[in-house]
Amino acid sequence: GEAVGKVNGLAVCMYGDFEFGLPHQISCTVGAGSGGIIDLERDAQLGGPIHTKAMMILKSYLVSSFAPNKPLILTGSLGFEQNYAGIEGDSASGAELAALLSALSGVPIQLSFAFTGAVGQDGQIMAVGGVTRKVEGFYEVCKRHGLTGKQGVILPKDNIAHLLVRDEILDAVRSGLFHVYAVEHITEAMELLTGTPSGRLRKDGSYTRDSLYFLADNRLRELGRISSGFKKKN
C-alpha cells in the first residue's frame, strides 16, 4: 500500500555470528508550533551520537531547501516504529528525510519500496554499510508476502560496487519481479518513492507548481502563519 509520513528503512542486525538485514518502518508527524523536529530515538536514549548528528544534518537540509527567505516554524517527530533497541549510524537518515518530506507535502510513499542511504546537507545520498544484507533481507520479506513486480530497494549509487547478492535475487531483478534503484540525491529517491516530481527551485525562491517540494513549501508557509497568528492571539 501507501502512507503519508511513513517509509521502510533498512538496518543490519547481528545475532551471534550471523548478520542479516531487516526493514524498519520509520514514521513522521508534523504540525503547528515552534518545537522543531523531535528525534524520538534520542529522547528515549536509544539513539547514538552518529544517529543524532545525522538528524541534525537532516534539519540543515530542511533549512537550506525551505527557509532561504522565511523562518522555519513547525513541530514534529521522527521515530522507528516498534523499536526497543539502540539505533546507531546515519544509514537511515535518507529514509527519515523521505518520511519528513512526505508528511510535509501530504504525498504518500509507496510501501513496496525500502530505502537506505545517508543524506548530506545538500541532499546528496551517500554510501552506507551492509547493502547486500539489506537488499537480501527486504527481498526475503517481499518473497514471503508474494513478489508483485513492484517491490524493490533504493540505495546510494556509490554502493553499487559493494553489492554481491545471490543468484535468486539477480534472476528476480532480470525478470522484473524485484528492483534495485541507485540514486545520488534525495529528490531522485522521492520521485521513485512517491511517483511525484520533486520540483525545481525557481529564482523567486519558490518551487515548480504542484511538485512535491512545492506542496511541502506551501505547508511550511501555512504552519508559519498558524503559529504566528496563535502567538498574537495569546
C-alpha positions in Angstrom: 0.0 0.0 0.0 1.0 3.6 0.6 1.0 6.0 3.5 1.8 9.7 4.3 4.8 10.2 6.5 5.9 6.6 6.6 8.7 4.8 4.8 10.5 1.4 5.0 14.1 1.9 6.2 16.7 -0.9 6.3 19.0 -2.0 9.1 21.6 -4.6 9.6 21.2 -6.8 12.7 23.8 -9.1 14.4 22.8 -12.3 16.2 25.9 -14.2 17.3 27.9 -14.8 14.2 25.0 -14.1 11.9 24.3 -10.8 10.1 21.1 -10.1 8.4 19.1 -7.2 7.0 15.6 -6.2 8.4 13.2 -3.5 7.3 12.0 -1.0 9.9 9.1 1.3 9.4 10.0 5.0 10.1 7.2 7.4 10.7 6.9 11.2 10.9 4.3 13.7 12.1 4.3 17.4 11.7 2.1 20.2 13.0 1.9 23.9 14.0 4.3 25.0 16.7 7.9 26.0 17.2 9.3 22.8 18.8 11.2 21.7 15.7 11.7 18.1 14.7 11.9 15.8 17.8 14.2 12.8 17.4 12.3 10.2 19.4 15.2 7.7 19.5 17.5 10.3 21.1 14.9 11.5 23.6 14.2 7.8 24.6 18.0 7.4 24.9 18.0 4.8 22.2 19.9 6.9 19.6 23.7 7.0 19.4 25.8 10.2 18.6 26.2 9.4 14.9 22.4 9.0 14.5 21.9 12.2 16.4 24.4 14.0 14.1 22.5 12.6 11.0 19.3 14.1 12.4 21.0 17.5 12.7 22.2 17.2 9.1 18.6 16.4 8.0 17.4 19.6 9.7 20.1 21.6 8.0 18.9 20.3 4.6 15.3 21.3 5.5 16.5 24.9 6.3 18.6 25.2 3.2 15.7 24.0 1.0 12.7 25.8 2.5 14.0 28.7 4.6 16.1 30.9 2.4 13.5 33.8 2.7 11.2 32.8 5.6 11.5 31.3 9.1 11.0 27.6 9.5 8.3 27.2 12.1 6.9 23.8 12.8 6.8 21.0 15.3 7.0 17.3 14.6 8.6 14.0 15.5 10.6 11.2 13.8 11.0 7.7 15.1 11.3 4.0 14.3 8.1 2.1 14.9 8.3 -0.7 17.5 12.0 -0.3 18.0 13.1 -1.2 21.5 16.9 -1.5 20.9 19.6 1.1 20.3 19.9 2.9 17.0 23.3 4.0 15.7 24.7 5.2 12.4 23.4 7.5 9.6 22.2 5.0 7.1 18.6 5.7 7.9 18.8 9.5 7.5 17.7 9.4 3.9 14.6 7.4 4.8 13.9 9.7 7.7 14.1 12.7 5.4 11.8 10.9 3.0 9.2 10.4 5.7 9.5 14.1 6.8 9.1 15.4 3.2 6.1 13.1 2.7 4.5 14.3 6.0 5.0 18.0 5.0 3.8 17.6 1.4 0.9 15.2 2.1 2.1 13.0 -0.7 2.1 9.3 0.2 5.1 7.0 -0.1 4.8 3.6 -1.8 5.5 1.0 0.9 6.5 -1.6 -1.7 9.9 0.1 -1.5 12.6 0.2 1.1 15.2 2.9 1.2 18.8 3.0 2.7 21.3 5.8 2.4 22.9 8.6 4.4 21.9 12.2 3.5 24.2 15.2 3.3 23.4 18.8 3.9 22.9 19.4 0.2 20.6 16.3 -0.2 23.3 14.0 -1.6 22.6 10.4 -0.9 25.9 8.8 0.4 27.2 5.3 0.8 26.3 3.1 3.8 27.4 -0.3 5.1 25.7 -3.6 4.8 23.9 -3.0 1.5 24.0 -6.7 0.4 22.4 -7.8 3.6 19.8 -5.1 3.4 18.8 -5.9 -0.2 18.6 -9.6 0.7 16.6 -9.0 3.9 14.0 -6.9 2.1 13.8 -9.4 -0.8 13.0 -12.2 1.7 10.2 -10.2 3.3 8.7 -9.4 -0.1 9.1 -13.0 -1.2 7.2 -14.3 1.8 4.4 -11.8 1.2 4.4 -12.6 -2.6 6.5 -10.8 -5.2 4.4 -8.4 -7.2 6.9 -6.9 -9.6 6.5 -3.5 -7.8 8.8 -4.1 -4.8 12.4 -3.0 -4.6 15.2 -1.3 -2.7 16.5 2.2 -3.2 20.2 2.7 -2.3 23.1 5.1 -2.9 24.7 4.9 -6.3 28.1 4.8 -4.6 27.1 1.4 -3.1 26.5 -0.4 -6.4 30.1 -1.6 -6.4 29.6 -3.3 -3.0 26.5 -5.3 -4.0 27.0 -9.1 -4.1 23.6 -10.6 -3.9 22.8 -14.3 -4.6 21.6 -15.6 -8.0 18.0 -15.9 -6.9 17.7 -12.2 -6.4 19.6 -11.4 -9.7 17.1 -13.7 -11.5 14.2 -11.9 -9.8 15.6 -8.5 -10.9 16.2 -9.7 -14.5 12.6 -11.0 -14.7 11.2 -7.8 -13.3 9.9 -9.3 -10.1 12.2 -7.2 -7.9 14.0 -3.9 -8.4 17.2 -2.2 -7.2 17.4 1.5 -7.9 20.6 3.6 -7.4 20.2 7.3 -6.6 22.6 10.2 -6.0 20.2 12.8 -4.4 17.1 12.8 -2.2 15.0 14.3 -5.0 15.6 11.2 -7.1 14.6 8.9 -4.2 11.4 10.9 -3.5 10.3 10.6 -7.1 10.7 6.8 -7.0 9.0 6.6 -3.6 6.1 8.8 -4.5 5.8 8.9 -8.3 5.6 12.7 -8.0 8.1 15.2 -9.5 10.3 16.7 -6.7 10.2 20.1 -8.4 12.8 22.8 -9.3 13.7 25.8 -7.2 12.9 29.0 -9.2 14.6 32.4 -9.0 11.9 33.8 -6.8 12.6 31.2 -4.1 9.5 29.1 -4.9 9.3 25.6 -6.4 7.7 24.3 -9.6 3.9 24.3 -9.2 2.2 21.1 -7.9 5.6 19.4 -7.3 6.4 17.6 -4.1 8.6 20.4 -2.8 6.0 23.0 -3.8 3.4 21.2 -1.7 5.9 20.9 1.2 6.9 24.6 1.0 3.2 25.7 1.0 2.6 23.6 4.1 5.5 25.2 5.9 4.2 28.6 5.0 0.8 27.7 6.3 2.3 26.3 9.6 4.3 29.5 10.0 1.1 31.6 9.6 -0.8 29.5 12.0 1.9 29.7 14.6 2.3 33.4 14.2 -1.4 34.0 14.4 -1.8 31.9 17.6 1.1 33.8 19.3 -0.6 37.2 18.5 -4.0 36.0 20.0 -2.3 34.8 23.1 
